[in-house]
Each structure stands twice: as structure tokens, then as C-alpha cells.
Amino acid sequence: MSLSAVTSKLSDLKKCQTDIGTGMDIVTEVALDLVEIEGSEEDLKKLEQMMLDCARLDREITCFVEAVEQITTEARQQPPEAMFTLKNRVRECFAELEGSLSESDLQRHKKVVSYRESLQNAQKLANPSAAASTDDELDEDIVVTQSQQKLTCPLTLLEMVNPVRNKKCNHHYDHDAVLDMIRRNESQKKKSRCPVVGCSNTDVKQSDLVADVAMKRMIQKKQGPRT
């Protein structure tokens, strides 16, 4: 097999990672459904283990791709006979990279982190009065008002369509609105301050924004089915 053919096969393998990511998103959606219907903790733990299994497979593919790319790059600089040892060298390199994987690497996988954050947010949104106060019962009107405020973008002052959360300050904005703000300020060589009154975050960056799947589901559920 030529090196160009190897590169082609790697492209197919990378597409598998996209499919794994899609599968992990589906698992997250199922878990959020369970939270909404107050499913069992045991079922949520099984889904989390499924996420970790997918994370391991994703990491292993990454290691294999890295091993192949590293060895084939070296082979291009070596005599033709080096091709005869290519398979063994890739296997050794992959084993070394795979051996460096740890449980903490899987726990830090972005999809696993997103899964846990989405469940936490879903549980808070499902019971806003409990999240707001553990000591005193809040007036029902106050709870409703607080819930509405959470769903309102501080930039547009409208209900969010595609909410994102800032990892630094935990404030939410509508995706398009906050990106417009960041781009506008970047064009003027300025930093973007979090638009939430009283927030000390003076440097909102696109890399700090993560989609809030649980909040988006809550907004869609509140709006009802589209006709």
C-alpha cells in the first residue's frame, strides 16, 4: 500500500470520529429526556459509562491516526526499504501513545464534560426554586420571573434561541448576538465585556463559549411544537 493510500484511509477513520461525536450527542439528549421524566440515577450512570466508552474509542482513534501520521512522515524521509517495517513501527508507536491514556483523560473529554454540565443545568432548570434557595421558599411569581430572566439574552433583551454559556463567568447569551459583539469589538481592537450588569469578566472570548443544550431544550419546550 502506498503512503497516499494510507492518507486516504486515515480520512475515512477521521470520519468515524465524527460519527462517534454524533452518537455522544444523542446519548446526551437521551439523558436529558431522562432528567425531564425524573428517570433513575442508575440509568443516568449507564449513559455516563457509555459516554466514557465512546470517549475512549475516540481517543484511541486519535492515537492511531497520530501514530500513522508520525511514522509515515518519517518514512518519506527514509530509504524505500523502510516501508517493510512500517506496520510494526506504527503498531509500536500506537501502543506507546495508547499507553499514555489515563482515566482522567477520558473524564476531560469535551463531550463528557459537556454531558455532565448539561445534566447539571437540566436539573437546575427543572427545579429553579430549589436552586435559588435552600432555606426559604420563594414566592411563585419571583421564581417565574427569575426563570424568564435566565432565558433572556442580556444583549438582545429577547428570549434566547441558541443559548451559550460563558465558562468564565457562567452567564448566558444568545449565540449570534454574542458573536456579533465579539467580532465588532475585535474589528475595533477592543476587548468584549460581559453584558451582564455587575459582572467582572472584561474579556469575553469565543473560545470561552459552550452551547447549553439543557437550556435550549427548555426554551424549545416552553415555546411548544412548531407548526
Protein Blocks (a to p, Z undefined) as FASTA:
>chain_A
ZZklmmmmmmmmmmmmmmmmmmmmmmmmmmmmmmmnopafklmmmmmmmmmmmmmmmmmm
mmmmmmmmmmmmmmmmpcfklmmmmmmmmmmmmmmmmmmpcfklmmmpmklmmmmmmmmm
mmmmmmmmlmmpmkbccdfklmmmmmmmmmpcfklopacfbdcddfklopacdfklmmmm
mmmmmmnopacddfbghiabfbdcfklpccdfklmmmmmmmnopaZZ
